[in-house]
Amino acid sequence: MSYQCFINNVGVHPRYQIFQLSYNPFPPIPIFTFYDVTPLFSSITLFPEELEIIRGLLYKAAQKQEPSIIFVEGTSGVGKSHFLGQIATIYQHDSHLFPIFCQIYTGGGFSDITDRALQWLGLEGYTRLMLSFLETAGISALEIFNSHPYVVFNMLIPIFQQVFGLHNRKVLERILRPFLNLDTGYSDLFKTSHKYKNLILVTLIHLIWRSLNKKTLLIIDNLENRWPYFTSLNKEYFLINLRAFIRSTHGKAVMLLSDNGSIGHYIEHKLKDHTTTDEMFVGHVKLSRLNVEKAIKLVSELLNGARGKNSKVCELYPFNREIIEYLYMKSGQNTRNFLLLCHDVLEELVRLGSTTITIETVRELI
């Protein structure tokens, strides 16, 4: 669960009212997961230049016919996950790209991405996709839901084969299984073998292209954190499946991958060993580290988000510039560490019942 999701579910707490806050707005945990896509703060605050570069690269990638991979590089705690998550949020209603956000948590290889993609869509998102596929095939939803599921299931497979030019019946059987059993069909997708999971994702990307006329923006986060735990065999298996994915999607997918500065170049080198440079569009974007001015803007944005519209206190209250500069210095220019320090200081002040904060108090607390 992300911090924003936690806030939305737990709600306000009266103990923070001494600072005219509804809750502690500084997250002590990673602030973006695929379970909740609500950004806690705007990426424009931390990465305005990088956001414009990404927009330009994605625009180019959407126009190109060849496969596209863009690596987003940053040190641990700089804010990559939140940045990538907000890209997915920004592009949810884009006319050229259909975003899917994935966070890798296991060493299970490339098939783990399919599981995360399906989790991102969720049952409602998956159902909306299926209905758009039906519309493209000229089938009304009313006709489907008024018919027996078994009849519908067996009717749809040959129609999809003909309309979308898809010939692998076994993959279509798995994709269309929710029509056979609305209660368990979506869940059964996760029980599919690794081989068919990869094919399911590839087939969904082609269906999205044919029905929505959009490329799939496949955002893969947390790869750089899991990669060191992959065995040599898993790394090679991942690369083999990545190459197969790129070949079989025929340029209908744009991949956005998190990177620590070395994995991206390693993957790019391995991919180019099997292709020519002209056959792939590759981009790199490096996220800048936190600076003092961005730290001040970040504190202001988070505090104001936790206050009512009629609040009359200073936008940095109970902090001030001197305190923020000190916390920034102690964080080592790391966004995650900075937010954690702000969180802990505010919690300690609430515990003490103090309505004022000085730099001397902060130095004693840190």
HUHU-V223958 format. One record per backbone hydrogen bond with DSSP energy under -1.0 kcal/mol. CO is the residue of the C=O (numbers start at 1). NH is the residue of the N-H. If there is no record, write none. Layout:
co = <CO CO>
nh = <NH NH>
This chain:
co = <2 3 4 5 6 7 13 14 16 16 17 22 33 42 43 47 48 49 50 51 52 53 54 55 56 57 58 59 60 67 68 69 70 71 72 73 75 77 79 80 81 82 83 84 85 86 87 89 91 96 98 100 102 109 110 111 112 113 114 115 116 117 118 121 122 123 124 125 126 127 128 129 130 131 132 133 134 135 140 141 142 144 148 149 150 151 152 153 155 156 157 158 159 160 167 168 169 170 171 172 176 177 177 181 184 186 187 188 189 193 194 195 196 197 198 199 200 201 202 203 204 205 206 207 208 209 215 216 217 218 219 220 221 222 223 226 227 231 232 233 234 235 236 237 238 239 240 241 242 243 244 245 249 252 253 254 255 256 257 259 262 263 264 265 266 267 268 271 276 277 281 283 285 291 292 293 294 295 296 297 298 299 300 301 306 308 314 316 320 321 322 323 324 325 326 327 328 333 334 335 336 337 338 339 340 341 342 343 344 345 346 347 348 349 349 358 359 360 361 362>
nh = <6 7 8 9 10 11 16 17 19 21 20 13 36 45 47 51 52 53 54 55 56 57 58 59 60 61 62 63 64 281 255 283 257 285 259 287 78 336 83 84 85 86 87 88 89 90 91 92 94 215 217 219 221 112 113 115 116 117 118 119 120 121 122 125 126 127 128 129 130 131 132 133 134 135 136 137 139 138 144 145 146 147 152 153 154 155 156 157 159 160 161 162 163 164 169 172 173 174 175 176 179 180 181 185 188 189 190 191 192 197 198 199 200 201 202 203 204 205 206 207 208 209 210 211 212 213 98 254 100 256 102 258 104 226 227 229 230 235 236 237 238 239 240 241 242 243 244 245 246 247 248 249 252 216 68 218 70 220 72 74 266 267 268 269 270 271 272 274 279 280 69 71 73 295 296 297 298 299 300 301 302 303 304 305 22 311 317 319 324 325 326 327 328 329 330 331 333 290 338 339 340 341 342 343 344 345 346 347 348 349 350 351 352 353 354 362 363 364 365 366>
